[in-house]
Amino acid sequence: MTAYDDLMAYERVTQALGSVAGRTGWDQETMMPAGSANLRAEEMAALEEVLHARRTNPLTGELLAKIDPADETAQANVRHIKRSYERTVKIPADLATAIARHTSKGQGVWAAARADNDFKSFAPVLEEMIRLKREEAACLAAGGDLYDALLEDYEPGITGAELQGMFDRMRPRLVALREKVLGADAPAPLDREFDEAGQMAVSTLLAQTFGYDMDIGRIDKAVHPFSSGSGTDVRITTRTSPRDPFNCFYSTIHEVGHACYEQGINRDYELTPLGAGVSMGVHESQSRIYENQLGRSRAFTGWLYGKMRDQFGDFGVADEETFYAVVNRVGSGYIRTEADEVHYNLHVMLRFDLERQLIEQKLEVGDLEDAWNARFKSDFGVEVDQPSNGVLQDVHWSFGLFGYFPTYSLGNVYAGCLYQSLREAVPTLDEQLARGATGDATTWLRQSLQQFGGLREPRDTIRHACGFEPTEGPLLDYLDTKFGTLYGV
């Protein structure tokens, strides 16, 4: 066996153990008894201790030094392993274990604080998490920018300054569109209750319609919908709300986008660094194009309207065109995951700015709730009524996921680019979506992007799929055209 063969055999076991840790995290979010949190924290810490030891094993460095990768696949595997190894060896084992233990405990405290609308009970946990993440970032940054060091875990090759520049270019057009749309008449929201079983039935239909393979996947419920796993075990969650079935349906389509990316990766890459999505920005491009450009299109909502009538009977919406307007109704809601396409990126920019300030010690946790509320009032014109609709609504900071939030908007930008190319590649797209036929669209995404997994760097992945350098222009043009037409502004 060659040094490369030895490296990949070792990596395969590490990847398998990482999958076990991921499945344990999935269980914690969906099925774990509430009283098991402390035990689970110790289990997660133990797994992280083993994984950290494997990822920092000097053998990896010795093997990397002997390898001259011969082809594109080998070069990509070596690139990922080298990046991971060089980052991980900088983090002391006791710090990695402490973060894993605190992360597991933090999620439970956050969930209870959110249920009780009590930010003060979560604040000490968040303070400790930020302390740990700043310590981790200092190890990784080697004197450089702490936030950039954390961002690298989610979107390699991009910096906070680059994101800030992109957001600064996007913000004026988003605000201008928001003001024009909110000045126009909006359709009335749905006004009745939809039973949970019916919502889950439609949710399952939607998952299958968009190509989610239920033989190697499943749908469960969670407070915060997510997708977990890769290869031949990819699981999603959704949530139901009696008076808002769209919360369930579009959470499902969103997570199916993530899941189909993982299910669509070349199976030869399974249990290698290439066997998962290359970055969170690219991952989010799949969930957002499934959810928005495809799932909220005039064509597809016409088909969905019929399926909802089949399931729920007359639910108070007169026709397909009205239904399309209701699905895409614009309003200044509190919740990011329920936000319309016009407001969504403003939610992300708020979080990006605040978490960057927290890591840079320009904002203290004790002032975070007030800072959130003031920024929300400024951006959305609405007072936050309770912490669960404000600073406590997202699970991410309880998990220590600092640097994750901006990838949501980056994913929207990537999705705008992909949609422009998809429409050129599939000129009959609207006719197909009107029949509930997503096959040509999802096949193009699988062949152009999903199958390659981590083979290329993030921006190269989008550039290869689209044929041009990714930019925010196509997304902003799509939003202006869609909502300008819909609202007559």
C-alpha positions as CSV (number, residue, x, y, z in Angstrom):
1,M,0.0,0.0,0.0
2,T,1.1,3.6,-0.7
3,A,1.2,6.4,1.8
4,Y,-1.9,7.8,0.2
5,D,-3.7,4.4,0.7
6,D,-2.7,4.4,4.3
7,L,-3.9,7.9,4.8
8,M,-7.3,7.2,3.3
9,A,-7.7,4.0,5.3
10,Y,-7.0,6.0,8.5
11,E,-9.3,8.8,7.4
12,R,-12.1,6.4,6.6
13,V,-12.3,5.3,10.3
14,T,-12.2,9.0,11.4
15,Q,-15.0,9.8,9.0
16,A,-17.1,6.9,10.3
17,L,-16.6,8.0,13.9
18,G,-17.6,11.5,12.9
19,S,-20.8,10.1,11.4
20,V,-21.5,8.4,14.8
21,A,-21.1,11.7,16.5
22,G,-23.5,13.3,14.0
23,R,-26.1,10.6,14.5
24,T,-25.8,11.1,18.3
25,G,-26.4,14.8,17.8
26,W,-29.5,14.0,15.6
27,D,-30.9,11.9,18.4
28,Q,-30.3,14.7,20.9
29,E,-32.4,17.0,18.8
30,T,-35.3,14.6,18.0
31,M,-35.7,11.6,20.4
32,M,-33.4,11.9,23.4
33,P,-35.3,12.1,26.8
34,A,-35.1,15.5,28.3
35,G,-33.4,14.2,31.5
36,S,-30.5,12.7,29.5
37,A,-28.8,15.9,28.7
38,N,-25.9,15.6,31.2
39,L,-25.1,12.0,30.1
40,R,-25.2,13.0,26.5
41,A,-22.8,15.9,27.1
42,E,-20.3,13.4,28.5
43,E,-20.9,11.0,25.6
44,M,-20.3,13.8,23.1
45,A,-17.2,15.0,25.0
46,A,-15.8,11.4,24.9
47,L,-16.5,11.1,21.2
48,E,-14.8,14.5,20.6
49,E,-11.8,13.4,22.6
50,V,-11.3,10.3,20.4
51,L,-11.9,12.3,17.2
52,H,-9.5,15.0,18.3
53,A,-6.8,12.4,19.0
54,R,-7.2,10.9,15.6
55,R,-7.3,14.2,13.8
56,T,-4.1,15.3,15.5
57,N,-2.2,12.0,15.3
58,P,1.3,12.8,14.0
59,L,0.9,9.8,11.7
60,T,-1.3,12.0,9.5
61,G,1.4,14.6,9.2
62,E,4.0,12.0,8.4
63,L,1.8,10.4,5.7
64,L,1.0,13.8,4.2
65,A,4.7,14.6,3.9
66,K,5.2,11.5,1.8
67,I,2.3,12.0,-0.7
68,D,2.5,13.5,-4.1
69,P,-1.2,13.2,-5.2
70,A,-1.6,12.0,-8.7
71,D,-5.1,13.0,-9.8
72,E,-7.8,15.5,-9.0
73,T,-9.6,13.3,-6.5
74,A,-6.4,12.5,-4.6
75,Q,-5.3,16.2,-4.7
76,A,-8.7,17.2,-3.2
77,N,-8.6,14.6,-0.5
78,V,-5.1,15.6,0.5
79,R,-6.1,19.3,0.5
80,H,-9.0,18.7,2.9
81,I,-7.1,16.4,5.2
82,K,-4.1,18.8,5.3
83,R,-6.3,21.8,6.1
84,S,-8.2,19.9,8.8
85,Y,-4.9,18.5,10.3
86,E,-3.2,21.9,10.3
87,R,-6.1,23.5,12.0
88,T,-6.9,20.8,14.5
89,V,-3.3,20.4,15.8
90,K,-3.4,24.0,16.9
91,I,-6.3,23.3,19.3
92,P,-5.4,21.6,22.6
93,A,-7.3,18.4,23.3
94,D,-8.7,19.7,26.6
95,L,-10.1,22.8,24.8
96,A,-11.8,20.7,22.1
97,T,-13.3,18.4,24.7
98,A,-14.5,21.3,26.8
99,I,-16.2,22.9,23.8
100,A,-17.9,19.6,22.9
101,R,-19.2,19.2,26.5
102,H,-20.3,22.8,26.8
103,T,-22.0,22.6,23.4
104,S,-24.1,19.6,24.4
105,K,-25.1,21.2,27.7
106,G,-25.7,24.6,26.1
107,Q,-28.3,23.3,23.7
108,G,-30.5,22.0,26.5
109,V,-30.2,25.3,28.4
110,W,-31.0,27.3,25.3
111,A,-34.1,25.2,24.7
112,A,-35.4,25.7,28.2
113,A,-34.6,29.4,28.1
114,R,-36.4,29.8,24.8
115,A,-39.5,28.0,26.1
116,D,-39.5,30.3,29.2
117,N,-38.6,33.4,27.3
118,D,-35.7,34.0,29.7
119,F,-32.5,35.2,28.1
120,K,-30.9,35.8,31.5
121,S,-30.9,32.0,32.2
122,F,-29.0,31.4,29.0
123,A,-26.6,34.3,29.2
124,P,-24.0,32.7,31.4
125,V,-23.9,29.6,29.1
126,L,-23.5,31.9,26.1
127,E,-20.7,33.9,27.8
128,E,-18.8,30.7,28.5
129,M,-19.3,29.5,24.9
130,I,-18.0,32.8,23.5
131,R,-15.0,32.5,25.8
132,L,-14.2,29.0,24.6
133,K,-14.7,30.0,20.9
134,R,-12.5,33.0,21.3
135,E,-9.8,30.8,22.8
136,E,-10.2,28.4,19.9
137,A,-10.1,31.2,17.4
138,A,-6.9,32.6,19.0
139,C,-5.3,29.2,18.5
140,L,-6.3,29.1,14.9
141,A,-5.7,32.7,13.9
142,A,-2.0,32.9,14.9
143,G,-2.4,36.7,15.5
144,G,-4.9,37.2,12.7
145,D,-8.6,38.0,12.7
146,L,-10.5,35.8,15.2
147,Y,-13.8,35.9,13.4
148,D,-12.1,34.9,10.1
149,A,-10.5,32.0,11.9
150,L,-14.0,30.7,12.9
151,L,-15.5,31.5,9.5
152,E,-13.0,29.2,7.8
153,D,-14.8,26.2,9.4
154,Y,-18.0,27.0,7.4
155,E,-16.8,28.8,4.2
156,P,-13.1,28.2,3.5
157,G,-11.5,30.9,1.5
158,I,-13.7,33.9,2.4
159,T,-13.2,36.6,5.1
160,G,-15.5,38.7,7.2
161,A,-14.4,41.8,5.3
162,E,-15.4,40.2,2.0
163,L,-18.8,39.3,3.4
164,Q,-19.2,42.8,4.8
165,G,-18.5,44.3,1.4
166,M,-21.1,42.0,-0.3
167,F,-23.7,42.8,2.4
168,D,-23.0,46.5,2.1
169,R,-23.7,46.2,-1.7
170,M,-26.9,44.2,-1.1
171,R,-28.4,46.1,1.7
172,P,-29.5,49.3,-0.2
173,R,-31.4,47.3,-2.9
174,L,-33.0,45.0,-0.3
175,V,-34.2,48.0,1.8
176,A,-35.5,49.8,-1.2
177,L,-37.4,46.7,-2.4
178,R,-38.8,46.2,1.2
179,E,-40.1,49.7,1.4
180,K,-41.8,49.5,-2.0
181,V,-43.4,46.2,-1.3
182,L,-44.6,47.1,2.2
183,G,-46.2,50.2,0.7
184,A,-48.4,48.0,-1.5
185,D,-51.4,45.9,-0.7
186,A,-50.6,42.4,0.7
187,P,-52.8,39.3,0.5
188,A,-54.5,38.1,3.6
189,P,-52.7,35.3,5.4
190,L,-54.2,31.9,5.9
191,D,-57.0,32.0,8.5
192,R,-57.8,28.5,9.8
193,E,-56.1,25.5,11.5
194,F,-54.4,22.7,9.6
195,D,-54.1,19.4,11.4
196,E,-50.6,18.0,12.1
197,A,-51.2,14.7,10.4
198,G,-52.3,16.4,7.2
199,Q,-49.3,18.7,7.3
200,M,-46.9,15.8,7.7
201,A,-48.6,14.0,4.8
202,V,-48.1,16.9,2.5
203,S,-44.6,17.3,3.9
204,T,-43.7,13.8,2.9
205,L,-45.2,14.2,-0.5
206,L,-43.1,17.3,-1.0
207,A,-39.9,15.6,0.1
208,Q,-40.5,12.8,-2.4
209,T,-41.5,15.2,-5.2
210,F,-38.1,17.0,-4.8
211,G,-36.2,13.7,-5.0
212,Y,-35.5,12.9,-1.4
213,D,-34.7,9.1,-1.2
214,M,-36.7,7.8,1.8
215,D,-35.0,4.4,1.6
216,I,-31.9,6.2,3.0
217,G,-33.6,9.0,4.8
218,R,-36.4,9.8,7.2
219,I,-38.4,12.8,8.4
220,D,-38.8,13.7,12.1
221,K,-39.9,16.8,14.0
222,A,-37.6,19.2,15.9
223,V,-37.8,22.6,17.4
224,H,-35.4,23.9,14.8
225,P,-35.5,22.0,11.5
226,F,-32.2,20.6,10.2
227,S,-30.6,18.0,8.0
228,S,-28.0,15.5,9.3
229,G,-25.8,12.9,7.8
230,S,-24.3,12.1,4.3
231,G,-24.2,9.3,1.8
232,T,-26.6,6.5,2.5
233,D,-28.0,7.9,5.8
234,V,-29.3,11.4,5.5
235,R,-32.1,12.5,7.9
236,I,-34.2,15.7,7.9
237,T,-36.5,17.3,10.4
238,T,-39.4,19.7,10.1
239,R,-41.9,21.3,12.4
240,T,-45.6,22.0,12.4
241,S,-47.7,25.0,13.4
242,P,-51.6,24.7,13.5
243,R,-52.2,28.0,11.7
244,D,-49.1,28.1,9.5
245,P,-48.7,25.0,7.3
246,F,-46.2,26.8,5.1
247,N,-43.8,26.7,8.1
248,C,-43.9,22.9,7.8
249,F,-43.9,22.6,4.0
250,Y,-41.1,25.0,3.2
251,S,-39.0,23.9,6.1
252,T,-39.3,20.4,4.6
253,I,-38.3,21.6,1.1
254,H,-35.4,23.6,2.5
255,E,-34.0,20.6,4.4
256,V,-34.6,18.3,1.4
257,G,-32.3,20.6,-0.6
258,H,-29.6,20.0,2.0
259,A,-30.4,16.3,2.1
260,C,-30.5,15.8,-1.7
261,Y,-27.0,17.5,-1.9
262,E,-25.7,14.8,0.5
263,Q,-27.6,12.0,-1.2
264,G,-26.4,13.2,-4.6
265,I,-22.7,13.1,-3.9
266,N,-20.7,10.4,-5.8
267,R,-20.9,7.3,-3.7
268,D,-17.2,6.6,-4.4
269,Y,-16.6,9.5,-2.0
270,E,-18.4,8.1,0.9
271,L,-16.4,8.2,4.2
272,T,-13.8,10.4,2.6
273,P,-13.4,14.2,2.9
274,L,-15.1,14.6,-0.5
275,G,-18.2,12.7,0.7
276,A,-20.0,15.8,2.2
277,G,-21.0,19.2,1.0
278,V,-18.0,21.4,0.4
279,S,-19.1,24.4,2.5
280,M,-22.2,25.8,4.3
281,G,-22.6,28.5,1.7
282,V,-22.7,25.9,-1.1
283,H,-25.0,23.7,1.0
284,E,-27.3,26.6,1.6
285,S,-27.5,27.3,-2.1
286,Q,-29.1,23.9,-2.6
287,S,-31.7,24.4,0.2
288,R,-32.6,27.9,-0.9
289,I,-33.0,27.1,-4.6
290,Y,-35.2,24.2,-3.7
291,E,-37.2,26.2,-1.3
292,N,-37.5,29.5,-3.1
293,Q,-36.7,29.7,-6.8
294,L,-38.4,26.3,-7.3
295,G,-40.7,25.7,-4.4
296,R,-42.2,29.3,-4.2
297,S,-42.4,29.8,-7.9
298,R,-45.7,30.7,-9.5
299,A,-45.6,27.4,-11.5
300,F,-44.9,25.1,-8.5
301,T,-47.3,26.8,-6.1
302,G,-50.1,26.2,-8.6
303,W,-49.4,22.5,-8.3
304,L,-49.1,22.7,-4.5
305,Y,-52.4,24.5,-4.3
306,G,-54.1,21.5,-5.8
307,K,-52.4,19.1,-3.4
308,M,-53.4,21.2,-0.4
309,R,-57.1,21.2,-1.5
310,D,-56.8,17.4,-1.9
311,Q,-55.6,17.2,1.7
312,F,-57.5,19.9,3.5
313,G,-60.5,20.7,1.3
314,D,-61.5,24.3,0.8
315,F,-59.0,26.3,3.0
316,G,-60.1,29.8,2.1
317,V,-57.9,30.6,-0.9
318,A,-59.9,31.2,-4.1
319,D,-57.5,30.2,-6.8
320,E,-53.9,29.4,-7.8
321,E,-52.8,33.0,-8.4
322,T,-54.1,34.1,-5.0
323,F,-52.3,31.1,-3.4
324,Y,-49.1,32.2,-5.1
325,A,-49.4,35.6,-3.5
326,V,-50.2,34.2,-0.1
327,V,-47.2,31.8,-0.2
328,N,-44.9,34.8,-1.1
329,R,-46.6,37.3,1.3
330,V,-44.1,39.9,2.5
331,G,-44.2,41.1,6.1
332,S,-41.9,42.2,8.9
333,G,-42.0,38.9,10.9
334,Y,-39.7,38.1,13.8
335,I,-38.5,34.7,12.8
336,R,-35.6,34.2,10.4
337,T,-36.6,30.7,9.3
338,E,-40.2,32.0,8.5
339,A,-39.0,35.2,6.7
340,D,-40.0,36.0,3.2
341,E,-37.3,36.3,0.5
342,V,-37.3,40.1,0.7
343,H,-36.5,40.2,4.5
344,Y,-34.5,37.0,4.9
345,N,-31.1,38.5,4.2
346,L,-31.7,41.4,6.6
347,H,-32.2,38.8,9.4
348,V,-28.9,37.3,8.5
349,M,-27.0,40.6,8.3
350,L,-28.3,41.4,11.8
351,R,-26.8,38.2,13.2
352,F,-23.6,38.5,11.3
353,D,-22.9,42.0,12.7
354,L,-23.8,41.0,16.3
355,E,-21.8,37.8,16.4
356,R,-18.8,39.5,14.9
357,Q,-19.0,42.1,17.6
358,L,-19.3,39.4,20.3
359,I,-16.1,37.6,19.0
360,E,-14.2,40.9,18.7
361,Q,-15.3,41.9,22.2
362,K,-17.1,45.0,20.9
363,L,-20.3,43.8,22.4
364,E,-20.9,42.0,25.8
365,V,-23.4,39.2,26.3
366,G,-25.1,41.4,29.0
367,D,-25.9,44.0,26.3
368,L,-26.8,41.5,23.5
369,E,-30.6,41.4,24.0
370,D,-30.9,45.2,23.9
371,A,-28.6,45.4,20.9
372,W,-30.6,42.8,19.1
373,N,-33.9,44.5,19.9
374,A,-32.6,48.0,18.8
375,R,-31.2,46.6,15.5
376,F,-34.4,44.7,14.8
377,K,-36.5,47.8,15.4
378,S,-34.2,49.8,13.1
379,D,-34.3,47.2,10.3
380,F,-37.8,45.9,10.5
381,G,-39.8,48.7,12.1
382,V,-41.2,46.4,14.8
383,E,-40.5,46.1,18.5
384,V,-39.4,42.6,19.6
385,D,-42.2,41.3,21.9
386,Q,-40.4,38.4,23.6
387,P,-36.9,36.8,23.6
388,S,-38.1,33.7,21.8
389,N,-39.0,36.0,18.9
390,G,-35.6,37.7,19.2
391,V,-32.3,36.8,20.6
392,L,-33.3,33.3,21.7
393,Q,-34.9,32.2,18.4
394,D,-31.9,30.5,16.9
395,V,-30.1,27.5,18.2
396,H,-26.7,28.3,16.6
397,W,-24.9,30.2,19.3
398,S,-25.8,27.5,21.9
399,F,-23.8,25.1,19.7
400,G,-20.9,27.6,19.3
401,L,-21.6,28.0,15.6
402,F,-20.0,31.5,15.2
403,G,-19.3,32.2,11.6
404,Y,-22.2,30.1,10.4
405,F,-24.9,32.7,10.0
406,P,-23.4,34.7,7.0
407,T,-23.3,31.5,4.9
408,Y,-27.1,31.6,4.8
409,S,-27.0,34.8,2.7
410,L,-24.0,33.6,0.8
411,G,-26.1,30.6,-0.1
412,N,-28.8,32.8,-1.3
413,V,-26.3,34.6,-3.5
414,Y,-25.0,31.3,-4.9
415,A,-28.6,30.1,-5.5
416,G,-29.3,33.2,-7.5
417,C,-26.4,32.4,-9.8
418,L,-27.4,28.8,-10.1
419,Y,-31.0,29.7,-10.9
420,Q,-29.9,31.9,-13.7
421,S,-27.9,29.0,-15.3
422,L,-30.7,26.5,-14.5
423,R,-33.3,28.5,-16.5
424,E,-30.9,28.6,-19.5
425,A,-30.3,24.8,-19.2
426,V,-34.0,23.9,-18.8
427,P,-36.1,26.3,-20.9
428,T,-39.3,24.4,-20.1
429,L,-38.8,24.7,-16.3
430,D,-42.0,26.5,-15.6
431,E,-44.1,24.0,-17.6
432,Q,-42.5,21.1,-15.7
433,L,-42.9,22.7,-12.2
434,A,-46.6,23.4,-13.0
435,R,-47.0,19.6,-13.1
436,G,-45.0,19.0,-9.9
437,A,-42.2,17.7,-12.0
438,T,-38.9,18.7,-10.5
439,G,-36.8,16.0,-12.1
440,D,-35.0,18.0,-14.8
441,A,-34.2,20.8,-12.3
442,T,-32.9,18.5,-9.6
443,T,-31.0,16.4,-12.1
444,W,-29.2,19.5,-13.4
445,L,-28.3,20.5,-9.9
446,R,-27.0,17.0,-9.1
447,Q,-25.0,16.7,-12.3
448,S,-23.6,20.3,-12.2
449,L,-22.9,20.6,-8.5
450,Q,-24.1,17.9,-6.0
451,Q,-22.2,14.9,-7.3
452,F,-18.8,16.6,-6.9
453,G,-19.2,17.0,-3.1
454,G,-15.9,18.5,-1.8
455,L,-13.9,18.0,-4.9
456,R,-13.5,21.7,-5.6
457,E,-13.2,24.7,-3.3
458,P,-16.5,26.5,-2.6
459,R,-16.4,29.4,-5.1
460,D,-14.9,27.1,-7.7
461,T,-17.8,24.7,-7.2
462,I,-20.3,27.5,-8.0
463,R,-18.2,28.8,-10.8
464,H,-18.0,25.3,-12.4
465,A,-21.7,24.8,-12.2
466,C,-22.7,28.3,-13.4
467,G,-20.0,29.1,-15.9
468,F,-19.3,32.5,-14.3
469,E,-17.9,34.1,-11.2
470,P,-20.5,34.2,-8.4
471,T,-21.9,37.6,-7.6
472,E,-24.9,39.0,-5.8
473,G,-26.4,40.5,-9.0
474,P,-28.5,37.6,-10.1
475,L,-30.1,37.2,-6.7
476,L,-31.0,40.9,-6.4
477,D,-32.3,40.9,-10.0
478,Y,-34.5,37.9,-9.3
479,L,-35.9,39.4,-6.1
480,D,-36.7,42.8,-7.8
481,T,-38.4,41.1,-10.8
482,K,-40.4,38.6,-8.7
483,F,-41.7,40.9,-6.0
484,G,-41.9,43.9,-8.3
485,T,-44.2,42.0,-10.5
486,L,-46.1,40.3,-7.7
487,Y,-46.8,43.6,-5.8
488,G,-47.0,45.9,-8.9
489,V,-44.2,48.1,-7.8
